[in-house]
Amino acid sequence: MNNDDLRELLLHSITEDVSDKERRLIEEEAIYDYSFGNDFRERVMNRLEPVKTRLFSGIDFLRSFDIIFKRVALAGFTVIIILTISLLISQGSLSYDTLLGLDTHVDEGLVSLLIK
């Protein structure tokens, strides 16, 4: 059965009832059976085992961890420098109060709200 006929039969089966012969034809042609063999799990696990041992083997793992740590440390250091510069520009100084986010200026509007 070609694809156009099968498509028409599938569309017909959605809107109306089909005969048993047409139902069998749809099941044979359009519905795929995805089943795995009995030893599928063992074969997959046997293929993954060498990869797992190679990932966590001594010096390679430490070398990759060292590279990742350097990248994260460099990015963190860059962010700290940028935040420090933005605090210096916005507040005008780098005192402990500025670094902790404490503001020595009292907002007039806030005081008026507290008084009422």
N, C-alpha and C positions, 0 to 999 in steps of 0.2 A: 504494500500500500504506500502510495507516495505521500509527501508531506501535506499537500493541499487537501487531499481526501481525508487524511487523519485530522487535520485542523477543523474541517467542516464537521466531522463526526464528533469531535470534542465539543465544539460550540453547540451542536445539536443536543448532546447529552446534558449540557448545562441547563438548557431551557425546557427540554421535554424528556419523557421516559424513552429509553432505548431498549431494544430487544436483548435477550441473553447473548445472542451471537455477536451483536455489536459491542456489548459490554466486554465480552471475552477478547474481542479484537482490540479494544482500547487498552485493556490490561496488558495484553501481549506487546503491543506496539509502543504505547506512550508511557507506561509506568515501568520504571527501571527498578530492578532488585539489587540494592546495595547490600551485599552480605560479605562478610569476611570469613576466611578460613579459620579452622580451629587453632592453628598455631600463629595467627596474626599478632596477638599480643606479645608472645615470646620473641618473634622476629623483630618487632619494633623495639622492645626493651633491649635486645641484644645489640641492635644498631646504635641505641642511645648510650649504652654503658661506656664505650670508649670515649665518647664526647664528654660525658660527665666527669670521668676521671682526668681527662686532659684539661678541663677547665680549672679544676682546683688543685692542680699539681704544683706544688712548691713555688719555684722561682718565677714561673710565668704568671701565676696568680698575684704574687707580690709585686711584680713589675707593673702589671695592669692596674693594680690598686694604687701604686705610687703615681702613675700617670693621671689617674682620675683625681687623686687627692691634690695634685699640683694644679689641675685645672680649676677645681672648686675653690682652693685657697686663693688663687689669683683672682678669680671672679669676686670672691668675698672681700678681698683687700681693695679691689677697685671700687666696689660699692661703698665701703667704709670711707674711702677718700672722697668720693662724690658727695656723700651725705655730709661729711665734715665741711666741705667747701660750700655746700648749699646753706648749712647752718651759719657759717661765717658771713656769707653774703646777706642772709635774711635778718640775722640778729646783730651783726656788727662785732661780735666778740665770741670767744670760745671759752667761756667760764663754765664752772660746774653746773650752774643754774641753766645755762643754755643747753648743755649736753643732756641734762635730765629733763628738759622741757619745761622748767619752771620759769614763769614770766614775772619780772619785778614790777611791770607796769600794771596798774589797775584800770580796768575799763570803766569809763564813766557811766555807760549804759547799764552795766552790771550792778554798780553801786546803787544807782537810782532804782533798779528793780528790787534790790534787797531792802532798801529803806521803806518802800511802800508796802 
